[in-house]
Amino acid sequence: MAELTQWNPDPRHFWLTGRQPAELVDRNPDTGVWRVYGYPESVKVLADPKTFSSNTGRMADMEVKFLEGNLLEMDPPDHGKLRKVVNHAFGPKVVADLEPRVVALTHELLDAVAGEDKVELIRDLAYPLPVIVIAELLGIPASDRHLFKQWVDEMTEQAHEFSHIESDEEQQRILKHAMEQMQHFVDYMSEHAAHRRRKPSDDLLGTLVEAEVDGRRLTDTEVANFANVLLVNGHITTTMVLGNAVLCLEAHPDAREEVRADRTKVPAAIEESMRYLTPFPEMGRVTNVEATVAGKVIPADQMVAVCLGAANRDPRQFPRPDVFDIARDPNPHLTFGRGIHFCVGAPLARLESRVVLNVLLDRFPDLRVDPDDPPAFQAGPYVTALEKLPMTTI
């Protein structure tokens, strides 16, 4: 496991060191959060929205205005009704038709650093590419991506682990700051939505403005929150997947050369990297009623963290879970979730990752991690992703 730990990922992600949890389910006495580590146990939680609600905002004192239209926080039947509004936008044909644009963008971004002997892969490619693609789908200016990055970074840079037992001043400060950044997103998207109401368009934001659910149009707040979920999750996940996939292949040179020689193995390498280095290592739920998981009784109104990173290393599901194996088949990892909240943008993330990895292999036969400027993981327990990935090209 030294191949990844040499770059110092967050120590709370113990599965990255080859350790298995002491129990399949436990409760953190400091935070009050119940953590589910096992694969079948995680599937059980994610597949039962009646028992395990996605409305975690009610446990975090999140303002109601940030929950309206927020697809990630919604339960049936409202979730299904709203999701139908955008399902077509991420369907197989729509995503496949995006491939030429993704290829062209990838080359444009790499052309911008052509001739340099170093590339900072997150800054130069893994971040801008997916944010440009999703911005173009929504119909908002991709040139504003520096704003999106600033607001997302402000929301995610803290390493504080939230407690649901006692909220101290630091936790309240962090939550207040995060909601201020969320308000920036809402104000930004509301302005663009208002423009669509005056001047209809056929982009994704225009679709949201015109959509009807139960015979009524979405409110400005609902449109803004819904669009921001697509914007933020539509690029941040792909950024993480891209960086992690490149790092996994860097750490496993035999696999990298195997993929370079046989490009049909690129998709499998991406899937294995998502299992091996899970970008979002946990997914939150709240118990609506008392529930039993792996013999542990979890009372109602408790925060539950489904530890996807640990579940993706469960030896009951994945033989030799700590081995990076691009031939792993099947590979039913939980990186994109499971059940009704399975990531709507998963097909797009897979397409973008496949295109980028192929282009990198084509253009940079000697792309390597910069030995003088090592990769850095983002601080914090809620992501396993790179803040920077400096690489040499010669």
C-alpha positions as CSV (number, residue, x, y, z in Angstrom):
1,M,0.0,0.0,0.0
2,A,3.0,2.3,0.2
3,E,2.5,3.3,-3.4
4,L,-0.3,5.7,-2.4
5,T,0.5,6.4,1.3
6,Q,3.8,8.0,0.3
7,W,1.7,11.0,-0.8
8,N,0.0,11.3,2.6
9,P,-3.8,10.9,2.0
10,D,-6.0,11.7,5.0
11,P,-5.2,9.2,7.8
12,R,-8.9,8.9,8.6
13,H,-9.2,7.0,5.3
14,F,-7.7,3.9,7.0
15,W,-8.7,1.5,4.2
16,L,-6.0,3.1,2.0
17,T,-3.4,1.6,4.3
18,G,-4.8,-1.9,3.9
19,R,-6.6,-1.9,7.2
20,Q,-10.1,-3.4,7.6
21,P,-12.6,-1.9,10.1
22,A,-12.9,-3.5,13.5
23,E,-16.7,-3.7,13.1
24,L,-19.0,-3.5,10.1
25,V,-21.0,-0.8,11.8
26,D,-19.9,1.5,14.6
27,R,-20.7,4.8,16.2
28,N,-18.2,7.7,16.6
29,P,-18.7,8.8,20.2
30,D,-17.3,12.2,19.5
31,T,-19.5,13.1,16.5
32,G,-22.5,10.8,17.1
33,V,-22.3,9.6,13.5
34,W,-23.0,5.9,12.8
35,R,-20.6,4.6,10.2
36,V,-21.4,1.6,7.9
37,Y,-18.3,0.0,6.4
38,G,-19.3,-3.3,4.8
39,Y,-20.3,-3.7,1.2
40,P,-23.7,-5.5,1.5
41,E,-24.5,-3.3,4.5
42,S,-23.9,-0.2,2.5
43,V,-26.0,-1.5,-0.4
44,K,-28.8,-2.2,2.1
45,V,-28.7,1.4,3.4
46,L,-28.5,3.0,-0.1
47,A,-31.4,0.9,-1.4
48,D,-33.8,1.8,1.4
49,P,-34.8,5.4,1.2
50,K,-37.9,4.9,3.4
51,T,-35.7,4.0,6.3
52,F,-32.6,6.0,5.4
53,S,-33.4,9.5,4.2
54,S,-31.2,11.6,2.0
55,N,-32.4,14.7,3.7
56,T,-29.3,15.1,5.8
57,G,-29.6,18.9,5.8
58,R,-32.2,18.6,8.6
59,M,-29.4,17.3,10.9
60,A,-27.0,20.1,10.0
61,D,-29.2,23.1,10.6
62,M,-29.0,23.9,6.9
63,E,-31.3,26.7,5.9
64,V,-34.5,25.4,4.1
65,K,-33.8,27.6,1.1
66,F,-30.7,25.5,0.2
67,L,-32.8,22.3,0.3
68,E,-35.6,23.3,-2.1
69,G,-34.9,21.6,-5.4
70,N,-31.7,20.0,-4.1
71,L,-31.9,16.6,-5.8
72,L,-29.2,15.1,-3.4
73,E,-31.3,15.9,-0.4
74,M,-34.7,14.7,-1.7
75,D,-36.6,11.5,-1.0
76,P,-39.4,9.8,-3.0
77,P,-41.7,10.7,-4.5
78,D,-40.3,14.2,-5.0
79,H,-36.9,13.0,-5.9
80,G,-38.2,10.8,-8.8
81,K,-40.3,13.6,-10.2
82,L,-37.5,16.1,-10.3
83,R,-34.9,13.6,-11.6
84,K,-37.1,12.8,-14.6
85,V,-36.6,16.5,-15.6
86,V,-32.9,15.9,-16.4
87,N,-32.6,12.2,-17.0
88,H,-32.7,12.8,-20.8
89,A,-29.8,15.3,-20.6
90,F,-27.5,12.5,-19.5
91,G,-28.9,9.7,-21.6
92,P,-26.6,7.4,-23.6
93,K,-27.1,9.2,-27.0
94,V,-26.7,12.7,-25.6
95,V,-23.5,11.7,-23.7
96,A,-22.1,9.9,-26.7
97,D,-22.7,12.9,-28.9
98,L,-20.6,15.0,-26.5
99,E,-17.4,12.9,-27.2
100,P,-16.1,15.1,-30.1
101,R,-16.4,18.2,-28.0
102,V,-14.7,16.5,-25.0
103,V,-11.8,15.4,-27.3
104,A,-11.5,18.9,-28.8
105,L,-11.5,20.5,-25.3
106,T,-8.9,18.1,-24.0
107,H,-6.5,18.9,-26.8
108,E,-7.2,22.7,-26.5
109,L,-6.3,22.6,-22.8
110,L,-3.2,20.6,-23.4
111,D,-2.2,22.8,-26.3
112,A,-2.2,25.7,-23.9
113,V,0.6,24.1,-21.9
114,A,2.4,22.6,-24.9
115,G,6.1,23.0,-24.8
116,E,6.2,23.1,-21.0
117,D,8.3,20.4,-19.4
118,K,5.8,20.3,-16.5
119,V,2.0,20.1,-16.3
120,E,-0.1,20.6,-13.2
121,L,-2.8,18.1,-14.2
122,I,-5.6,19.3,-11.8
123,R,-5.2,23.0,-12.6
124,D,-4.5,22.6,-16.3
125,L,-6.9,19.8,-17.3
126,A,-8.8,17.8,-14.7
127,Y,-10.6,20.8,-13.3
128,P,-11.3,23.0,-16.3
129,L,-12.4,20.2,-18.7
130,P,-15.5,18.9,-16.8
131,V,-16.5,22.4,-15.6
132,I,-16.5,23.7,-19.2
133,V,-18.5,20.7,-20.4
134,I,-21.2,21.0,-17.7
135,A,-21.3,24.8,-18.0
136,E,-21.9,24.5,-21.7
137,L,-24.7,22.0,-21.1
138,L,-26.4,24.3,-18.6
139,G,-25.8,27.3,-20.9
140,I,-23.8,29.4,-18.5
141,P,-20.4,31.1,-19.2
142,A,-17.6,28.6,-18.8
143,S,-15.4,31.6,-18.4
144,D,-16.8,32.0,-14.9
145,R,-15.2,28.7,-13.8
146,H,-12.8,30.6,-11.6
147,L,-15.8,31.7,-9.5
148,F,-17.1,28.2,-9.2
149,K,-13.7,26.9,-8.1
150,Q,-13.4,29.7,-5.5
151,W,-16.8,28.9,-4.0
152,V,-16.3,25.1,-4.0
153,D,-12.8,25.4,-2.5
154,E,-14.2,27.7,0.2
155,M,-16.8,25.1,1.0
156,T,-14.6,22.0,1.0
157,E,-11.2,23.1,2.2
158,Q,-11.9,22.6,5.9
159,A,-10.7,19.4,7.7
160,H,-13.2,19.6,10.5
161,E,-15.3,16.5,11.2
162,F,-18.9,17.6,12.0
163,S,-20.4,16.6,15.3
164,H,-24.1,15.8,15.8
165,I,-23.7,15.7,19.5
166,E,-22.4,19.2,20.4
167,S,-21.9,22.0,17.9
168,D,-19.0,24.2,19.0
169,E,-18.2,27.7,17.8
170,E,-15.8,26.4,15.2
171,Q,-18.4,24.1,13.7
172,Q,-21.0,26.9,13.6
173,R,-18.4,29.2,11.9
174,I,-17.6,26.6,9.2
175,L,-21.3,25.9,8.5
176,K,-22.1,29.6,8.3
177,H,-19.1,30.1,5.9
178,A,-20.3,27.2,3.8
179,M,-23.8,28.6,3.5
180,E,-22.4,31.9,2.4
181,Q,-20.6,30.2,-0.5
182,M,-23.8,28.3,-1.3
183,Q,-25.6,31.6,-1.4
184,H,-23.1,32.8,-4.0
185,F,-24.1,29.9,-6.2
186,V,-27.8,30.5,-5.7
187,D,-27.5,34.2,-6.5
188,Y,-25.4,33.4,-9.6
189,M,-27.7,30.7,-11.0
190,S,-30.9,32.7,-10.0
191,E,-29.7,35.5,-12.2
192,H,-29.2,33.2,-15.2
193,A,-32.6,31.5,-14.6
194,A,-34.3,34.9,-14.5
195,H,-32.8,35.6,-17.9
196,R,-34.2,32.3,-19.2
197,R,-37.6,33.3,-18.1
198,R,-37.4,36.4,-20.1
199,K,-35.7,34.7,-23.0
200,P,-36.3,31.0,-23.3
201,S,-33.4,28.7,-24.5
202,D,-33.0,25.1,-25.3
203,D,-30.0,24.5,-22.9
204,L,-30.3,22.6,-19.7
205,L,-31.0,25.6,-17.6
206,G,-33.7,26.6,-20.0
207,T,-35.2,23.1,-19.6
208,L,-35.3,23.6,-15.8
209,V,-37.0,26.9,-16.0
210,E,-39.7,25.6,-18.3
211,A,-40.1,22.2,-16.5
212,E,-43.3,21.4,-14.7
213,V,-43.6,19.1,-11.7
214,D,-47.1,18.1,-10.5
215,G,-48.5,20.8,-12.8
216,R,-46.4,23.7,-11.5
217,R,-43.2,25.4,-12.6
218,L,-40.2,25.2,-10.4
219,T,-39.5,28.3,-8.3
220,D,-36.4,30.4,-8.9
221,T,-34.8,28.9,-5.7
222,E,-35.6,25.3,-6.9
223,V,-34.2,26.0,-10.3
224,A,-31.0,27.5,-8.8
225,N,-30.4,24.7,-6.3
226,F,-31.2,22.0,-8.9
227,A,-28.8,23.6,-11.4
228,N,-26.1,24.1,-8.9
229,V,-26.2,20.4,-7.9
230,L,-25.7,19.6,-11.6
231,L,-22.9,22.2,-11.9
232,V,-21.0,21.3,-8.8
233,N,-21.4,17.6,-8.9
234,G,-21.2,17.5,-12.6
235,H,-17.6,18.7,-12.6
236,I,-16.1,18.0,-9.1
237,T,-16.6,14.2,-9.4
238,T,-15.0,14.0,-12.8
239,T,-12.1,16.2,-11.6
240,M,-11.5,13.8,-8.7
241,V,-11.9,10.7,-10.9
242,L,-9.4,12.0,-13.5
243,G,-6.7,12.9,-11.0
244,N,-7.1,9.7,-9.0
245,A,-7.0,7.5,-12.2
246,V,-3.7,9.1,-13.3
247,L,-2.2,8.7,-9.8
248,C,-3.3,5.1,-9.6
249,L,-1.6,4.3,-12.9
250,E,1.5,6.3,-11.8
251,A,1.7,4.2,-8.7
252,H,1.3,1.0,-10.7
253,P,3.6,1.3,-13.7
254,D,2.9,-2.3,-14.9
255,A,-0.8,-1.5,-15.2
256,R,0.0,1.9,-16.9
257,E,2.1,0.2,-19.6
258,E,-0.6,-2.5,-20.0
259,V,-3.2,0.2,-20.6
260,R,-0.9,2.1,-22.9
261,A,-0.4,-1.0,-25.1
262,D,-4.1,-2.0,-25.1
263,R,-6.5,0.9,-25.0
264,T,-9.5,-1.3,-24.7
265,K,-8.4,-1.6,-21.1
266,V,-8.8,2.1,-20.4
267,P,-12.4,1.9,-19.1
268,A,-11.5,-1.0,-16.8
269,A,-8.6,0.9,-15.4
270,I,-10.8,3.9,-14.7
271,E,-13.4,1.7,-12.9
272,E,-10.7,0.1,-10.8
273,S,-9.2,3.5,-9.9
274,M,-12.7,4.6,-8.7
275,R,-12.9,1.5,-6.5
276,Y,-9.3,1.7,-5.3
277,L,-9.2,5.4,-4.6
278,T,-12.9,6.4,-4.1
279,P,-13.3,10.2,-4.6
280,F,-16.2,10.7,-2.2
281,P,-15.4,8.1,0.5
282,E,-18.8,8.5,2.3
283,M,-22.4,9.3,1.6
284,G,-24.7,10.7,4.3
285,R,-28.2,9.4,5.3
286,V,-30.5,9.9,8.2
287,T,-32.6,7.3,9.9
288,N,-36.4,8.0,9.6
289,V,-37.1,5.1,12.0
290,E,-35.1,2.7,14.1
291,A,-33.1,0.4,11.9
292,T,-30.8,-2.6,12.3
293,V,-27.7,-2.9,10.3
294,A,-25.1,-5.8,10.8
295,G,-26.8,-6.5,14.1
296,K,-26.4,-2.9,15.4
297,V,-29.6,-1.1,16.3
298,I,-29.5,2.5,15.0
299,P,-32.2,4.7,16.6
300,A,-34.4,7.1,14.5
301,D,-33.1,10.6,13.6
302,Q,-29.4,9.5,13.6
303,M,-26.8,10.5,11.0
304,V,-25.4,7.6,9.1
305,A,-22.3,7.7,7.0
306,V,-22.1,5.0,4.3
307,C,-18.4,4.6,4.0
308,L,-18.0,3.9,0.2
309,G,-14.3,3.9,0.4
310,A,-14.2,1.1,2.9
311,A,-17.1,-0.8,1.2
312,N,-15.1,-0.7,-2.0
313,R,-12.3,-2.6,-0.1
314,D,-14.6,-5.2,1.5
315,P,-12.9,-8.6,0.9
316,R,-16.4,-10.3,1.0
317,Q,-17.1,-8.5,-2.3
318,F,-13.7,-7.8,-3.8
319,P,-11.0,-10.6,-3.7
320,R,-7.6,-9.1,-2.9
321,P,-9.2,-5.7,-2.2
322,D,-6.0,-3.9,-1.7
323,V,-4.5,-4.9,-5.0
324,F,-5.0,-2.5,-7.9
325,D,-6.2,-4.9,-10.6
326,I,-7.4,-3.5,-13.9
327,A,-8.6,-7.0,-14.9
328,R,-11.0,-7.1,-12.0
329,D,-14.3,-8.4,-13.4
330,P,-17.0,-7.8,-12.2
331,N,-16.2,-4.6,-10.5
332,P,-19.5,-3.4,-8.8
333,H,-18.0,-0.6,-6.9
334,L,-20.2,1.9,-5.1
335,T,-18.4,5.1,-6.1
336,F,-21.4,6.5,-7.9
337,G,-23.8,5.3,-5.2
338,R,-26.6,2.8,-5.6
339,G,-30.4,2.9,-5.8
340,I,-32.5,5.9,-6.7
341,H,-29.6,8.4,-6.0
342,F,-27.2,6.7,-8.4
343,C,-25.2,9.5,-9.9
344,V,-27.1,10.9,-12.9
345,G,-23.9,12.2,-14.4
346,A,-22.0,8.9,-14.2
347,P,-22.1,8.2,-18.0
348,L,-20.6,11.7,-18.6
349,A,-17.9,11.3,-16.0
350,R,-16.9,7.9,-17.5
351,L,-16.8,9.4,-21.0
352,E,-14.7,12.4,-20.0
353,S,-12.3,10.1,-18.0
354,R,-11.9,7.7,-20.9
355,V,-11.2,10.5,-23.4
356,V,-8.7,12.3,-21.2
357,L,-6.8,9.1,-20.3
358,N,-6.5,8.1,-24.0
359,V,-5.3,11.6,-25.0
360,L,-2.8,11.8,-22.2
361,L,-1.4,8.4,-23.2
362,D,-1.2,9.5,-26.8
363,R,0.5,12.9,-26.2
364,F,2.8,12.1,-23.3
365,P,4.6,8.8,-23.5
366,D,6.8,9.9,-20.6
367,L,4.3,11.6,-18.3
368,R,5.4,11.1,-14.7
369,V,4.8,12.5,-11.2
370,D,7.3,15.3,-10.6
371,P,9.8,13.9,-8.1
372,D,10.6,17.4,-6.9
373,D,7.0,18.5,-6.4
374,P,4.9,15.6,-5.1
375,P,1.1,15.3,-5.4
376,A,-1.0,16.7,-2.5
377,F,-4.3,15.3,-1.4
378,Q,-7.0,17.7,-0.3
379,A,-7.3,17.9,3.5
380,G,-10.5,16.7,5.1
381,P,-12.4,13.5,5.7
382,Y,-15.1,13.9,3.1
383,V,-13.0,13.6,-0.1
384,T,-10.2,11.4,-1.3
385,A,-8.9,13.6,-4.1
386,L,-5.9,15.6,-5.2
387,E,-5.4,19.2,-4.7
388,K,-2.5,19.2,-7.1
389,L,-0.8,16.7,-9.4
390,P,2.4,18.2,-10.8
391,M,3.8,16.0,-13.6
392,T,6.8,16.1,-15.9
393,T,6.3,15.6,-19.6
394,I,9.9,14.7,-20.6
